[in-house]
């Protein structure tokens, strides 16, 4: 799935991504980079609303996991279980969230759990940058649930 296809998928299936102006700048198994403009994400201080920042970061991790699991049959359901954002500086311009692949061991444990128990859990991080500066760090736990095959109960 290339960046344009992922962006269309997000805008169709997660309408909030369109409303806040999310763009997919990079989408591959090693890294997902999403960006958002400031204007639709403003707070009362004319900086980015924390909820918008968290949303873009959550979507970066979710999108990375989607790219890594979409070739499984059937494709698992992906959800965020918990998240923490450490806001380090006000965001006064367009911003991006970058989620890189976790350590191979983390991915291996996740894949084995998903294969054996039908449920895998993985922690992903995303750096949020504005004007080339780290302004927030996101940490989220995602869960993948194996979809039921037809005929299974």
N, C-alpha and C positions, 0 to 999 in steps of 0.2 A: 504494500500500500504506500503510495507516494504522498508527499505533503498535501497536494491538492485534493486527493481522494480522501485523506484523513480529515481535512478541513471541512469538506462537504458532508462527511459522515457526522462530525461533531455538530455542525450547524443543523443538520436534519434530526438527529437523535437526541441531542442535548441543546435545546433551543436557547438556553441561557448563554451558551458560547457565542451565538450569533449576536445576541442582545448586547453583550459587553465587548464585541468586536474582536474576538479571538482570531488570530491568523496562525496557521501552521507554517513555520519557516524551515523546519527540518524534521524529518520523520524517517528514522531508520532503526535497526535493532540495537545500535549503540547509543543513540541520543535522540531525544525529542526536544525541539525548541518551539515554544509558543510565544506569541507576542500579543499585546493589547494596547490600544490607544488610551490616553488619559481621559479624554472627554466623556465617554459613557460610564466612566468608573470614578468620577469625582465624589469627594466627600465635602462636608461643610467648610473645610480648610483649603479647598482647591488642590488637594493632593489625592492620591488613589485611596479609595475605600478599602479597608482591610479585608472585607468579605470578597471583593473582586480579586484582590491579590491572591487570597487563599483559593478562590475558584480556579484561577488560571494555573496555579501550582498543582492543585488536585488534578486538573485536566491533563497537565503535562505527564504526571505519573501514570494516570489511568490510560492515556494514549500510548505511552511506552509499553505498558503491560498488554494492551490490546494488540499492538504490533507483534509482540513476542508470543501471543497465544492464539492468534487468529487462524493459524494453520492446523490447530487441533480439531479433531472431529469427535463429537460436536464441539463447537466453540463454547468455552466456559462463560458463565456470567461473571462480570467483574464489578466489585463494589469497594468503596473506601470504608474501612472499619474505624479508623481513628486518624487524627491528624493534629499536628502542632506546627504553628508558624512563629518563628522568631523574627519580629520586625525590627530592623536595625536602623533604618533612616526613612524619612518621608519620601514618597515617590511623587515627583512633580513633572513627569513627562511619560511618554510611552515606556512600557516595561516588558520584560520577557521572563519566562520561567523555563529553566533548562533541567531536564531529567536525564541523567546518564545511567547506563546499565550498572546494576549493583555488582558486587564481587561474584565471580563464577560460583563459589560455594553457596552463596545465598540463592542464586537461581537454581542450582542443582537441588537443594533442599525443597524449594518451592515446587519444582517440577515433579520430584519423587512423591511428595505429599499429594499433589493433584492427581497423579497417576494411581497411587495406591488407595487413597481415602476419598477421592473425588472432591477434595477441598485443599487448596494451597493458600498460604499466607506469606506475604513478602513485604518488607519495609523498603520504601523508595524515598529518595531525597530529591529536592529540586532547589536550585539556586534561583532567586529572583533578582534580576539586574535592571538598573535604570541608569542611562548615560554611562554604561561601562562599569558601574560600581555595584557591588553586592549590597542589596538593600533589605533582603529578607531570605531566610532559609526555612524551607518546608521539609517536614518529615511526616510520611504517611504510611499506614499499614493498609494494604489492599488484600482482599480475599477474592480468590477465583473459585467458583463453584461449578463443578462439572455438570453440564446440561444432561438431562435424561435423554437417552436414545429412545426412539419409538419402540414400543413393546416392552420397555423396562418400567418397573414400578418404583 
